[in-house]
Amino acid sequence: MEINLYNLDIERGVLSAILFDGDNYEKVAAILKPKDFYLPFHQDIFTIMEVLYKKDYPIDETFIKEELTKKEKFDENLMFDIISTTPIEMIESYSKEIKDKALKRELLHFSNVVKQEVYEKNDERAIDIVEDIQSELFKIATESEDGDFKEMNIVTSLTLDYIKEQMQKDGLLTGLDTGFIDLNRMTSGFNEGDLIIIAARPAMGKTSFVLNIASNVLKNDKGVAIFSLEMPAEQLMLRMISSYSSIPLQDVRTGNLNDEQISKITSTLDYFSNRKLFVDDNSVQNIHSVRAKLRKLKSLHPELGLVIIDYLQLMVGDSKERHIAVAEISRGLKMLARELKIPIIALSQLNRGLESRPDKRPMMSDLRESGAIEQDADIIMFVYRDDVYKIREAKQAIKEAEKEGKKADIQIVEKEIEEAEIIIGKQRNGPTGVVHLQFNKKFTRFEDKAVNVNEIEAPSTFEIPTQVVDTPVI
């Protein structure tokens, strides 16, 4: 069955409408590119229309003829066909029709490319061929750039547009708002294409930290995708509910709630149900599955603005050698961030070696399989809370005293609000240093430090002679 993959009458009608009223160009340009027209002459005319529009010249027959004549591409008969065609009124609808046919032509061409790929790359693994095909198909679906060299006039124009855009943002943020003032000041926000590694030892609150960032991104009407390899989606949701509603996590978990708290939780759930939050809690993920799922999600939800992976070391690699597998994963995540033009946050565990140091603040060498991660990451941050170690050391001292039959004269202090440090160990496009926050343990919430010490909630202290039950924090 023959399929008609172009309609010259519609193409002429759309171009005629632009010649009739130059203001129509913007409506069409928002949908079509020159290559979407079937007839080469129509492609050339639309290209010249773009040039005239950028120069703020009238988009009319005289200027178009002059420009095409210079390039020896003008055709009097084809131009007459356009001028003599009645301008189309529903120009956006017909432009979409042209776009649809152009995509079908591209898909038909792509099907031939797939056959050629399979035959020519017969010695390669099927999964690698699938990856190449998925990447090309994603470009078709999202109308990505074709990857050709950019001429300097285009680069300088894009750079100027970028500078103007940043000037409107008062110079502080160039990327996603993290929700933390000092962190924004240090990083200028998380930018498109960035791979951000957030690492910590267990119980430091790295999952809580990224969920706080996710909540702020959602608040700004961006979408967030979370790959939770360690805990079910429901547990993540409990943490976000507690943080957002200021109801203690322990109460939310146990259902120990009064009527007012139930009402707040209901309102919180209504709020999140209307946000673009996507959670995949499959415990087995590799770079191929993550890439395929995100490409599909991005095509369905262009507003997707942030991806979180919790955590990197739980992802499965193709290689049996772990350092090679981690290298493939980190490189794949970086390339994916650039392809989708969104920041990707990957949580990471740290080596146990730092536990033996007097100063247990993490450093770059504490990253597990750190070589590839250091190379690929744009930003590497460590979450550190000194009070966690103080309590742990106090409990250990009590146990050792009990073994010796002694009573430990040690007071263990549990603070509801603890000091927290976000240590920026690497930043490709900015400074390194420490951002000081505070961590509210009841609500598993990181917060900007209060300006006035009197504004900080007073910590509750109590003495436990034998043991302390820690608030679970991941």
QUIHU-V851684 format. One record per residue. N is the residue number from 1. RES is the residue in one small letter. PSI is psi in whole degrees, 0 to 359 (none if undefined). NEAR is the number of other ideal C-beta (glycine too) atoms within 12 Angstrom. D_FIRST is the distance of its C-alpha to the first C-alpha in Angstrom with 2 decimals. Layout:
BEGIN
n->N res->RES psi->PSI near->NEAR d_first->D_FIRST
n->N res->RES psi->PSI near->NEAR d_first->D_FIRST
END
This chain:
BEGIN
n->1 res->m psi->129 near->3 d_first->0.00
n->2 res->e psi->131 near->4 d_first->3.81
n->3 res->i psi->130 near->10 d_first->6.40
n->4 res->n psi->108 near->15 d_first->9.83
n->5 res->l psi->20 near->20 d_first->12.34
n->6 res->y psi->159 near->26 d_first->15.40
n->7 res->n psi->100 near->25 d_first->17.41
n->8 res->l psi->329 near->23 d_first->20.37
n->9 res->d psi->316 near->23 d_first->22.09
n->10 res->i psi->318 near->36 d_first->22.50
n->11 res->e psi->315 near->38 d_first->23.71
n->12 res->r psi->322 near->33 d_first->26.20
n->13 res->g psi->320 near->32 d_first->27.32
n->14 res->v psi->315 near->45 d_first->28.11
n->15 res->l psi->323 near->46 d_first->30.03
n->16 res->s psi->322 near->33 d_first->31.81
n->17 res->a psi->324 near->32 d_first->32.91
n->18 res->i psi->319 near->40 d_first->34.51
n->19 res->l psi->326 near->36 d_first->36.29
n->20 res->f psi->321 near->23 d_first->37.51
n->21 res->d psi->107 near->21 d_first->38.82
n->22 res->g psi->337 near->24 d_first->39.27
n->23 res->d psi->342 near->16 d_first->39.62
n->24 res->n psi->343 near->31 d_first->35.88
n->25 res->y psi->314 near->34 d_first->35.38
n->26 res->e psi->320 near->20 d_first->36.47
n->27 res->k psi->319 near->24 d_first->34.03
n->28 res->v psi->318 near->43 d_first->31.08
n->29 res->a psi->335 near->28 d_first->32.49
n->30 res->a psi->343 near->15 d_first->32.73
n->31 res->i psi->320 near->26 d_first->28.94
n->32 res->l psi->153 near->39 d_first->27.62
n->33 res->k psi->160 near->25 d_first->28.53
n->34 res->p psi->321 near->25 d_first->28.26
n->35 res->k psi->347 near->24 d_first->25.48
n->36 res->d psi->341 near->32 d_first->23.24
n->37 res->f psi->144 near->34 d_first->22.99
n->38 res->y psi->314 near->29 d_first->20.31
n->39 res->l psi->127 near->28 d_first->22.62
n->40 res->p psi->322 near->19 d_first->25.57
n->41 res->f psi->322 near->29 d_first->28.02
n->42 res->h psi->323 near->41 d_first->27.11
n->43 res->q psi->316 near->26 d_first->27.69
n->44 res->d psi->319 near->30 d_first->31.04
n->45 res->i psi->315 near->42 d_first->32.10
n->46 res->f psi->326 near->39 d_first->31.46
n->47 res->t psi->316 near->27 d_first->33.38
n->48 res->i psi->323 near->36 d_first->36.28
n->49 res->m psi->321 near->39 d_first->36.23
n->50 res->e psi->318 near->25 d_first->36.82
n->51 res->v psi->314 near->25 d_first->39.70
n->52 res->l psi->320 near->28 d_first->41.27
n->53 res->y psi->317 near->25 d_first->40.99
n->54 res->k psi->330 near->18 d_first->42.78
n->55 res->k psi->358 near->13 d_first->45.47
n->56 res->d psi->35 near->11 d_first->45.86
n->57 res->y psi->158 near->19 d_first->45.27
n->58 res->p psi->137 near->19 d_first->43.79
n->59 res->i psi->86 near->33 d_first->40.03
n->60 res->d psi->175 near->24 d_first->40.13
n->61 res->e psi->322 near->28 d_first->39.10
n->62 res->t psi->309 near->18 d_first->42.38
n->63 res->f psi->321 near->24 d_first->42.27
n->64 res->i psi->316 near->38 d_first->38.59
n->65 res->k psi->318 near->25 d_first->39.23
n->66 res->e psi->315 near->18 d_first->42.32
n->67 res->e psi->317 near->25 d_first->40.65
n->68 res->l psi->328 near->30 d_first->37.62
n->69 res->t psi->321 near->18 d_first->40.00
n->70 res->k psi->323 near->14 d_first->42.00
n->71 res->k psi->3 near->17 d_first->38.95
n->72 res->e psi->41 near->9 d_first->38.03
n->73 res->k psi->7 near->22 d_first->34.62
n->74 res->f psi->136 near->23 d_first->35.27
n->75 res->d psi->111 near->21 d_first->33.22
n->76 res->e psi->318 near->15 d_first->34.96
n->77 res->n psi->316 near->11 d_first->32.07
n->78 res->l psi->327 near->27 d_first->29.58
n->79 res->m psi->320 near->29 d_first->32.45
n->80 res->f psi->321 near->16 d_first->33.13
n->81 res->d psi->321 near->21 d_first->29.55
n->82 res->i psi->313 near->38 d_first->30.09
n->83 res->i psi->324 near->25 d_first->33.58
n->84 res->s psi->354 near->17 d_first->32.70
n->85 res->t psi->136 near->25 d_first->29.95
n->86 res->t psi->128 near->17 d_first->31.31
n->87 res->p psi->138 near->24 d_first->31.80
n->88 res->i psi->135 near->31 d_first->29.64
n->89 res->e psi->310 near->16 d_first->31.90
n->90 res->m psi->69 near->17 d_first->29.91
n->91 res->i psi->325 near->32 d_first->29.54
n->92 res->e psi->320 near->21 d_first->29.13
n->93 res->s psi->317 near->19 d_first->26.26
n->94 res->y psi->330 near->31 d_first->24.34
n->95 res->s psi->321 near->34 d_first->25.33
n->96 res->k psi->328 near->22 d_first->23.77
n->97 res->e psi->318 near->29 d_first->20.48
n->98 res->i psi->318 near->39 d_first->20.74
n->99 res->k psi->317 near->31 d_first->21.69
n->100 res->d psi->316 near->22 d_first->18.77
n->101 res->k psi->324 near->26 d_first->16.27
n->102 res->a psi->319 near->33 d_first->18.66
n->103 res->l psi->322 near->27 d_first->18.71
n->104 res->k psi->321 near->22 d_first->14.98
n->105 res->r psi->320 near->24 d_first->15.24
n->106 res->e psi->322 near->26 d_first->18.25
n->107 res->l psi->322 near->21 d_first->16.73
n->108 res->l psi->317 near->18 d_first->13.98
n->109 res->h psi->321 near->18 d_first->16.99
n->110 res->f psi->324 near->24 d_first->19.00
n->111 res->s psi->324 near->18 d_first->16.84
n->112 res->n psi->324 near->14 d_first->17.62
n->113 res->v psi->321 near->22 d_first->21.19
n->114 res->v psi->314 near->22 d_first->21.46
n->115 res->k psi->316 near->16 d_first->20.69
n->116 res->q psi->321 near->17 d_first->23.26
n->117 res->e psi->315 near->24 d_first->25.73
n->118 res->v psi->317 near->19 d_first->25.69
n->119 res->y psi->317 near->13 d_first->26.32
n->120 res->e psi->334 near->13 d_first->28.87
n->121 res->k psi->37 near->20 d_first->30.72
n->122 res->n psi->332 near->13 d_first->30.95
n->123 res->d psi->346 near->10 d_first->34.71
n->124 res->e psi->162 near->16 d_first->34.46
n->125 res->r psi->144 near->13 d_first->34.45
n->126 res->a psi->321 near->15 d_first->31.16
n->127 res->i psi->326 near->18 d_first->32.56
n->128 res->d psi->321 near->20 d_first->33.23
n->129 res->i psi->319 near->24 d_first->29.68
n->130 res->v psi->319 near->22 d_first->28.49
n->131 res->e psi->316 near->30 d_first->31.01
n->132 res->d psi->317 near->25 d_first->29.74
n->133 res->i psi->317 near->26 d_first->26.12
n->134 res->q psi->320 near->29 d_first->27.36
n->135 res->s psi->315 near->28 d_first->29.43
n->136 res->e psi->320 near->27 d_first->26.67
n->137 res->l psi->323 near->25 d_first->24.36
n->138 res->f psi->321 near->27 d_first->27.37
n->139 res->k psi->321 near->25 d_first->27.85
n->140 res->i psi->315 near->28 d_first->24.37
n->141 res->a psi->326 near->22 d_first->24.98
n->142 res->t psi->2 near->25 d_first->28.46
n->143 res->e psi->46 near->20 d_first->28.10
n->144 res->s psi->167 near->21 d_first->30.95
n->145 res->e psi->152 near->15 d_first->32.58
n->146 res->d psi->355 near->13 d_first->31.11
n->147 res->g psi->6 near->11 d_first->34.48
n->148 res->d psi->166 near->9 d_first->35.44
n->149 res->f psi->141 near->9 d_first->39.11
n->150 res->k psi->129 near->14 d_first->40.33
n->151 res->e psi->153 near->10 d_first->42.47
n->152 res->m psi->329 near->10 d_first->45.95
n->153 res->n psi->328 near->12 d_first->45.67
n->154 res->i psi->317 near->16 d_first->42.85
n->155 res->v psi->314 near->13 d_first->44.90
n->156 res->t psi->324 near->13 d_first->48.02
n->157 res->s psi->316 near->15 d_first->46.21
n->158 res->l psi->322 near->16 d_first->44.76
n->159 res->t psi->318 near->15 d_first->48.23
n->160 res->l psi->318 near->14 d_first->49.87
n->161 res->d psi->320 near->15 d_first->47.47
n->162 res->y psi->315 near->17 d_first->48.31
n->163 res->i psi->317 near->15 d_first->52.04
n->164 res->k psi->320 near->12 d_first->51.83
n->165 res->e psi->318 near->16 d_first->49.97
n->166 res->q psi->328 near->19 d_first->52.67
n->167 res->m psi->326 near->13 d_first->55.42
n->168 res->q psi->341 near->13 d_first->54.16
n->169 res->k psi->13 near->18 d_first->54.47
n->170 res->d psi->15 near->12 d_first->58.20
n->171 res->g psi->356 near->14 d_first->57.80
n->172 res->l psi->307 near->20 d_first->58.01
n->173 res->l psi->133 near->26 d_first->54.45
n->174 res->t psi->349 near->27 d_first->51.57
n->175 res->g psi->206 near->34 d_first->49.52
n->176 res->l psi->139 near->40 d_first->49.38
n->177 res->d psi->120 near->32 d_first->52.63
n->178 res->t psi->342 near->42 d_first->54.09
n->179 res->g psi->356 near->31 d_first->56.45
n->180 res->f psi->122 near->33 d_first->59.53
n->181 res->i psi->307 near->22 d_first->61.45
n->182 res->d psi->327 near->26 d_first->63.02
n->183 res->l psi->321 near->42 d_first->59.90
n->184 res->n psi->320 near->28 d_first->57.96
n->185 res->r psi->323 near->24 d_first->60.78
n->186 res->m psi->323 near->28 d_first->60.62
n->187 res->t psi->345 near->39 d_first->56.84
n->188 res->s psi->22 near->28 d_first->55.66
n->189 res->g psi->171 near->35 d_first->53.16
n->190 res->f psi->123 near->44 d_first->50.30
n->191 res->n psi->162 near->32 d_first->47.87
n->192 res->e psi->133 near->25 d_first->44.16
n->193 res->g psi->359 near->27 d_first->43.46
n->194 res->d psi->139 near->40 d_first->46.86
n->195 res->l psi->117 near->43 d_first->47.49
n->196 res->i psi->123 near->49 d_first->50.61
n->197 res->i psi->127 near->52 d_first->52.60
n->198 res->i psi->115 near->49 d_first->55.06
n->199 res->a psi->153 near->46 d_first->57.41
n->200 res->a psi->162 near->42 d_first->60.44
n->201 res->r psi->161 near->32 d_first->62.44
n->202 res->p psi->147 near->23 d_first->61.91
n->203 res->a psi->5 near->28 d_first->63.38
n->204 res->m psi->342 near->41 d_first->63.28
n->205 res->g psi->26 near->42 d_first->60.63
n->206 res->k psi->324 near->42 d_first->57.64
n->207 res->t psi->317 near->39 d_first->55.13
n->208 res->s psi->321 near->43 d_first->57.07
n->209 res->f psi->312 near->43 d_first->57.07
n->210 res->v psi->330 near->48 d_first->53.29
n->211 res->l psi->326 near->45 d_first->52.79
n->212 res->n psi->318 near->41 d_first->55.17
n->213 res->i psi->316 near->45 d_first->53.08
n->214 res->a psi->318 near->44 d_first->49.89
n->215 res->s psi->321 near->39 d_first->51.59
n->216 res->n psi->322 near->35 d_first->52.45
n->217 res->v psi->318 near->35 d_first->48.93
n->218 res->l psi->322 near->35 d_first->47.63
n->219 res->k psi->331 near->24 d_first->50.33
n->220 res->n psi->22 near->23 d_first->48.88
n->221 res->d psi->31 near->18 d_first->45.46
n->222 res->k psi->155 near->31 d_first->43.75
n->223 res->g psi->151 near->29 d_first->41.84
n->224 res->v psi->130 near->43 d_first->43.36
n->225 res->a psi->132 near->39 d_first->41.86
n->226 res->i psi->125 near->46 d_first->44.38
n->227 res->f psi->107 near->42 d_first->43.97
n->228 res->s psi->98 near->35 d_first->47.02
n->229 res->l psi->348 near->32 d_first->47.56
n->230 res->e psi->327 near->28 d_first->51.16
n->231 res->m psi->153 near->25 d_first->51.40
n->232 res->p psi->159 near->18 d_first->49.32
n->233 res->a psi->326 near->25 d_first->47.76
n->234 res->e psi->321 near->16 d_first->50.39
n->235 res->q psi->322 near->26 d_first->53.22
n->236 res->l psi->318 near->35 d_first->51.72
n->237 res->m psi->323 near->32 d_first->51.45
n->238 res->l psi->319 near->33 d_first->55.11
n->239 res->r psi->317 near->44 d_first->56.20
n->240 res->m psi->324 near->42 d_first->54.27
n->241 res->i psi->313 near->36 d_first->55.72
n->242 res->s psi->313 near->37 d_first->59.22
n->243 res->s psi->317 near->39 d_first->58.93
n->244 res->y psi->321 near->33 d_first->57.43
n->245 res->s psi->352 near->33 d_first->59.70
n->246 res->s psi->40 near->22 d_first->62.87
n->247 res->i psi->128 near->34 d_first->63.41
n->248 res->p psi->136 near->28 d_first->64.78
n->249 res->l psi->321 near->35 d_first->62.16
n->250 res->q psi->323 near->22 d_first->64.50
n->251 res->d psi->321 near->24 d_first->64.74
n->252 res->v psi->319 near->31 d_first->60.98
n->253 res->r psi->319 near->21 d_first->60.59
n->254 res->t psi->350 near->13 d_first->63.32
n->255 res->g psi->18 near->13 d_first->62.62
n->256 res->n psi->78 near->13 d_first->66.16
n->257 res->l psi->144 near->22 d_first->65.31
n->258 res->n psi->178 near->13 d_first->67.10
n->259 res->d psi->320 near->9 d_first->65.61
n->260 res->e psi->318 near->14 d_first->65.42
n->261 res->q psi->322 near->22 d_first->63.58
n->262 res->i psi->319 near->19 d_first->61.10
n->263 res->s psi->319 near->15 d_first->60.42
n->264 res->k psi->321 near->23 d_first->59.88
n->265 res->i psi->320 near->30 d_first->57.50
n->266 res->t psi->316 near->18 d_first->55.49
n->267 res->s psi->321 near->18 d_first->55.26
n->268 res->t psi->317 near->29 d_first->54.31
n->269 res->l psi->322 near->22 d_first->51.51
n->270 res->d psi->319 near->15 d_first->50.21
n->271 res->y psi->310 near->20 d_first->50.32
n->272 res->f psi->330 near->30 d_first->48.37
n->273 res->s psi->339 near->15 d_first->45.80
n->274 res->n psi->10 near->13 d_first->44.80
n->275 res->r psi->157 near->28 d_first->44.53
n->276 res->k psi->73 near->27 d_first->41.64
n->277 res->l psi->126 near->36 d_first->43.22
n->278 res->f psi->127 near->31 d_first->41.10
n->279 res->v psi->128 near->32 d_first->42.86
n->280 res->d psi->109 near->28 d_first->41.59
n->281 res->d psi->24 near->22 d_first->44.53
n->282 res->n psi->125 near->21 d_first->42.96
n->283 res->s psi->350 near->19 d_first->45.84
n->284 res->v psi->110 near->16 d_first->43.71
n->285 res->q psi->142 near->32 d_first->41.82
n->286 res->n psi->174 near->29 d_first->40.95
n->287 res->i psi->330 near->34 d_first->39.74
n->288 res->h psi->315 near->30 d_first->36.16
n->289 res->s psi->320 near->28 d_first->36.01
n->290 res->v psi->315 near->39 d_first->37.81
n->291 res->r psi->314 near->36 d_first->35.48
n->292 res->a psi->317 near->25 d_first->32.29
n->293 res->k psi->320 near->30 d_first->33.82
n->294 res->l psi->324 near->40 d_first->35.12
n->295 res->r psi->316 near->33 d_first->31.94
n->296 res->k psi->315 near->22 d_first->30.18
n->297 res->l psi->319 near->33 d_first->33.23
n->298 res->k psi->323 near->32 d_first->33.51
n->299 res->s psi->326 near->22 d_first->29.93
n->300 res->l psi->329 near->17 d_first->30.59
n->301 res->h psi->83 near->26 d_first->34.15
n->302 res->p psi->341 near->17 d_first->34.72
n->303 res->e psi->359 near->22 d_first->38.35
n->304 res->l psi->122 near->35 d_first->39.06
n->305 res->g psi->347 near->40 d_first->42.22
n->306 res->l psi->141 near->47 d_first->43.95
n->307 res->v psi->137 near->48 d_first->43.38
n->308 res->i psi->132 near->48 d_first->46.26
n->309 res->i psi->120 near->46 d_first->46.48
n->310 res->d psi->95 near->42 d_first->49.48
n->311 res->y psi->174 near->36 d_first->50.26
n->312 res->l psi->317 near->49 d_first->49.26
n->313 res->q psi->346 near->30 d_first->51.25
n->314 res->l psi->351 near->28 d_first->49.56
n->315 res->m psi->148 near->34 d_first->46.15
n->316 res->v psi->135 near->23 d_first->45.11
n->317 res->g psi->165 near->29 d_first->44.65
n->318 res->d psi->328 near->22 d_first->43.03
n->319 res->s psi->146 near->17 d_first->46.33
n->320 res->k psi->337 near->10 d_first->49.27
n->321 res->e psi->119 near->13 d_first->51.65
n->322 res->r psi->320 near->20 d_first->51.99
n->323 res->h psi->328 near->20 d_first->52.77
n->324 res->i psi->319 near->17 d_first->49.63
n->325 res->a psi->315 near->25 d_first->47.52
n->326 res->v psi->322 near->38 d_first->49.05
n->327 res->a psi->318 near->26 d_first->48.43
n->328 res->e psi->320 near->32 d_first->44.71
n->329 res->i psi->311 near->44 d_first->44.60
n->330 res->s psi->320 near->39 d_first->46.57
n->331 res->r psi->320 near->26 d_first->44.63
n->332 res->g psi->320 near->35 d_first->41.32
n->333 res->l psi->320 near->46 d_first->42.57
n->334 res->k psi->315 near->33 d_first->43.74
n->335 res->m psi->324 near->23 d_first->40.43
n->336 res->l psi->320 near->39 d_first->38.63
n->337 res->a psi->319 near->38 d_first->41.07
n->338 res->r psi->320 near->24 d_first->40.28
n->339 res->e psi->315 near->29 d_first->36.52
n->340 res->l psi->348 near->38 d_first->36.61
n->341 res->k psi->45 near->26 d_first->39.49
n->342 res->i psi->154 near->37 d_first->41.66
n->343 res->p psi->142 near->44 d_first->44.95
n->344 res->i psi->126 near->49 d_first->45.02
n->345 res->i psi->125 near->44 d_first->48.31
n->346 res->a psi->123 near->48 d_first->49.00
n->347 res->l psi->151 near->46 d_first->52.20
n->348 res->s psi->146 near->45 d_first->54.22
n->349 res->q psi->161 near->35 d_first->57.26
n->350 res->l psi->155 near->40 d_first->60.37
n->351 res->n psi->152 near->23 d_first->62.52
n->352 res->r psi->346 near->14 d_first->65.60
n->353 res->g psi->328 near->16 d_first->67.83
n->354 res->l psi->339 near->27 d_first->68.48
n->355 res->e psi->336 near->21 d_first->70.28
n->356 res->s psi->354 near->10 d_first->73.17
n->357 res->r psi->149 near->17 d_first->73.74
n->358 res->p psi->314 near->9 d_first->76.33
n->359 res->d psi->111 near->15 d_first->73.88
n->360 res->k psi->14 near->29 d_first->70.67
n->361 res->r psi->131 near->28 d_first->68.61
n->362 res->p psi->156 near->40 d_first->65.39
n->363 res->m psi->173 near->24 d_first->64.64
n->364 res->m psi->322 near->28 d_first->61.72
n->365 res->s psi->349 near->21 d_first->62.95
n->366 res->d psi->350 near->32 d_first->62.80
n->367 res->l psi->136 near->39 d_first->59.00
n->368 res->r psi->137 near->33 d_first->57.66
n->369 res->e psi->52 near->32 d_first->55.79
n->370 res->s psi->336 near->31 d_first->56.65
n->371 res->g psi->303 near->19 d_first->55.77
n->372 res->a psi->322 near->31 d_first->52.00
n->373 res->i psi->315 near->40 d_first->52.30
n->374 res->e psi->320 near->28 d_first->54.86
n->375 res->q psi->318 near->21 d_first->52.71
n->376 res->d psi->331 near->36 d_first->49.45
n->377 res->a psi->142 near->37 d_first->50.91
n->378 res->d psi->324 near->34 d_first->51.50
n->379 res->i psi->134 near->42 d_first->54.02
n->380 res->i psi->123 near->41 d_first->56.05
n->381 res->m psi->148 near->47 d_first->58.21
n->382 res->f psi->137 near->39 d_first->60.65
n->383 res->v psi->126 near->44 d_first->61.80
n->384 res->y psi->132 near->38 d_first->65.51
n->385 res->r psi->113 near->40 d_first->68.03
n->386 res->d psi->329 near->22 d_first->71.54
n->387 res->d psi->331 near->33 d_first->72.71
n->388 res->v psi->316 near->33 d_first->70.50
n->389 res->y psi->324 near->24 d_first->72.56
n->390 res->k psi->316 near->22 d_first->75.85
n->391 res->i psi->319 near->30 d_first->75.30
n->392 res->r psi->317 near->24 d_first->74.14
n->393 res->e psi->322 near->21 d_first->77.25
n->394 res->a psi->318 near->28 d_first->79.50
n->395 res->k psi->321 near->26 d_first->78.16
n->396 res->q psi->320 near->20 d_first->78.61
n->397 res->a psi->322 near->23 d_first->82.18
n->398 res->i psi->318 near->26 d_first->82.91
n->399 res->k psi->316 near->19 d_first->81.65
n->400 res->e psi->323 near->15 d_first->83.72
n->401 res->a psi->321 near->18 d_first->86.79
n->402 res->e psi->322 near->17 d_first->86.32
n->403 res->k psi->327 near->11 d_first->86.16
n->404 res->e psi->4 near->11 d_first->89.53
n->405 res->g psi->23 near->8 d_first->90.93
n->406 res->k psi->159 near->14 d_first->91.21
n->407 res->k psi->122 near->12 d_first->90.20
n->408 res->a psi->128 near->24 d_first->87.94
n->409 res->d psi->67 near->12 d_first->89.10
n->410 res->i psi->131 near->25 d_first->85.60
n->411 res->q psi->121 near->17 d_first->84.02
n->412 res->i psi->125 near->27 d_first->80.26
n->413 res->v psi->120 near->19 d_first->78.79
n->414 res->e psi->118 near->26 d_first->75.41
n->415 res->k psi->137 near->28 d_first->74.16
n->416 res->e psi->328 near->24 d_first->71.62
n->417 res->i psi->120 near->27 d_first->70.64
n->418 res->e psi->156 near->39 d_first->70.65
n->419 res->e psi->140 near->26 d_first->70.40
n->420 res->a psi->145 near->41 d_first->67.09
n->421 res->e psi->132 near->34 d_first->66.16
n->422 res->i psi->105 near->46 d_first->62.74
n->423 res->i psi->116 near->36 d_first->63.41
n->424 res->i psi->103 near->36 d_first->61.00
n->425 res->g psi->336 near->35 d_first->61.34
n->426 res->k psi->139 near->33 d_first->58.63
n->427 res->q psi->112 near->28 d_first->56.86
n->428 res->r psi->324 near->24 d_first->54.96
n->429 res->n psi->29 near->19 d_first->55.30
n->430 res->g psi->183 near->26 d_first->58.42
n->431 res->p psi->160 near->17 d_first->61.82
n->432 res->t psi->165 near->21 d_first->62.76
n->433 res->g psi->197 near->20 d_first->65.34
n->434 res->v psi->132 near->23 d_first->66.00
n->435 res->v psi->125 near->33 d_first->64.86
n->436 res->h psi->122 near->27 d_first->67.27
n->437 res->l psi->182 near->35 d_first->65.91
n->438 res->q psi->149 near->33 d_first->67.28
n->439 res->f psi->119 near->42 d_first->65.80
n->440 res->n psi->105 near->34 d_first->66.34
n->441 res->k psi->323 near->36 d_first->66.38
n->442 res->k psi->321 near->29 d_first->66.34
n->443 res->f psi->8 near->35 d_first->63.06
n->444 res->t psi->53 near->43 d_first->61.61
n->445 res->r psi->125 near->38 d_first->61.27
n->446 res->f psi->143 near->42 d_first->61.94
n->447 res->e psi->156 near->35 d_first->63.45
n->448 res->d psi->145 near->26 d_first->64.85
n->449 res->k psi->139 near->26 d_first->68.56
n->450 res->a psi->140 near->18 d_first->70.74
n->451 res->v psi->317 near->12 d_first->72.59
n->452 res->n psi->128 near->7 d_first->75.78
n->453 res->v psi->333 near->12 d_first->76.96
n->454 res->n psi->343 near->8 d_first->78.27
n->455 res->e psi->346 near->13 d_first->74.73
n->456 res->i psi->132 near->20 d_first->73.79
n->457 res->e psi->132 near->21 d_first->74.04
n->458 res->a psi->132 near->12 d_first->77.15
n->459 res->p psi->147 near->20 d_first->76.42
n->460 res->s psi->132 near->13 d_first->77.74
n->461 res->t psi->145 near->15 d_first->79.95
n->462 res->f psi->156 near->14 d_first->81.35
n->463 res->e psi->128 near->17 d_first->83.08
n->464 res->i psi->115 near->19 d_first->81.70
n->465 res->p psi->332 near->19 d_first->84.19
n->466 res->t psi->323 near->17 d_first->81.95
n->467 res->q psi->161 near->19 d_first->78.24
n->468 res->v psi->131 near->28 d_first->75.68
n->469 res->v psi->113 near->13 d_first->72.42
n->470 res->d psi->143 near->23 d_first->69.82
n->471 res->t psi->122 near->30 d_first->67.16
n->472 res->p psi->125 near->20 d_first->63.98
n->473 res->v psi->133 near->35 d_first->62.05
n->474 res->i psi->none near->29 d_first->59.20
END
